[in-house]
């Protein structure tokens, strides 16, 4: 009984053991930050007043696993669009005023 309580306490401290583990990002998909407040890959891009600078956009893409970011331009909806590489392939990327990122 004491061993079971100790094991249960340890599992609760480690996030539930195997069931609480997160699967790693697939090699052909960029990692996500997990919260929309900090931006996430795959979120729907929303138009709005975007105050991110080109440098900040490049930094955010780099943190999310994109390399060789180029051709960045902000459209009239306030969404940044460009090209980047991920897993050795060129992808189209975008980022909205909330920091959400989409890649195709």
Residue pairs with C-beta under 8 A, 6 or more apart in sequence:
11 17
14 20
15 21
25 31
25 32
25 65
27 87
28 86
28 87
28 89
29 41
29 86
29 87
30 41
30 64
30 65
30 66
30 86
30 101
30 103
31 41
31 64
31 65
32 40
32 41
32 42
32 64
33 39
33 40
33 41
33 63
33 64
34 40
36 43
36 98
36 100
38 99
39 60
39 64
39 95
39 98
39 99
39 100
39 101
40 100
40 101
41 64
41 101
41 102
41 103
42 101
42 102
42 103
43 96
43 98
43 100
43 101
43 102
44 100
44 102
45 79
45 94
45 95
45 96
45 100
45 102
46 96
46 97
46 98
46 100
47 77
47 78
47 79
47 96
47 97
48 77
48 78
48 96
48 97
48 98
49 78
49 97
50 74
50 78
50 79
50 80
50 96
50 97
51 97
52 60
52 80
52 95
52 97
52 99
54 72
54 80
57 69
57 72
57 80
57 82
57 95
58 69
58 72
60 95
60 99
60 101
61 69
61 84
61 93
61 95
61 101
62 69
64 101
65 86
66 84
66 85
66 86
66 91
66 93
66 103
67 84
67 85
67 86
68 83
68 84
68 85
69 82
69 83
69 84
69 93
70 82
70 83
70 84
71 81
71 82
71 83
72 80
72 81
72 82
73 80
73 81
73 82
74 80
74 81
75 81
78 96
78 97
79 94
79 95
79 96
79 97
80 94
80 95
80 96
81 92
81 93
81 94
82 92
82 93
82 94
83 90
83 91
83 92
83 93
84 90
84 91
84 93
84 103
85 91
86 103
91 103
91 104
92 103
92 104
93 101
93 102
93 103
94 101
94 102
94 103
95 101
95 102
